Amino acid sequence: MHYQPVVDLKTGALLSAEALIRWDHPERGFVSPADFIPLAEESGLIVSIGAWVLGQACERLAQWQLTDPSMTVAVNVSVRQIVSPGIVGTVADALAHSGVDPANLFLEITESVFMDDADFYGETLQRLRALGVRLSIDDFGTGYSSLSYLKRFPVDGVKVDKAFIDGLGNDPHDTALVAAIVAMADALGLIVTAEGVENPEQLSILRELQCHRGQGYYLAKPMPAAKIDQLVRQAHRWSVD
């Protein structure tokens, strides 16, 4: 398990961490998630892998909260996991075993979930939301009817897709789109996170747009859990001015 910090763009404080799985193969060395996650999806192994990741993330969060009770964790949930009949029970079990406050667990759902079967997925998301966890739309802006999702589904936040962040400072259209997403999120009471922040210019523009949170290599790369433990103990703050 690795975790990538999510930073408050106003204060530089560590707010959360996204749980990410890494595979260090004994013969092949580091295997990119881009290579093994699609295979796990295709084979169905993603369901058991996802349950393990969720359990690990919640247990780690429980440790962080001994130092910082406001700390949260974000866990990606794939389409294959959402359609598995045991997804609600899996989340409930992870919460019960770890003892963490459900409100401190963010489940990040890719926009593609909402394109296939809105009624089916909507019922599942409602049941997950009833556990007290928070839901966030990942890769926001890449779907063809994103605004309708915010009206129909019980989401608490959106993560602006890296493709839009890449253009900040270079493409005025991307800057305008990110500004619109941030303004819309504020109006709806949603938490907005910019992913893929890779240089100081992007960070500066996001701060000007009053984006709430940022995540990306410029701030911090994914790191082993022990490193996050250290940052939490130190109440680490990034320089975001």
Summary of the structure (lengths in Angstrom):
residues: 241
radius of gyration: 17.3
end to end distance: 30.7
largest distance: 51.0
contacts: 772
relative contact order: 0.16
helix: 49%
strand: 23%
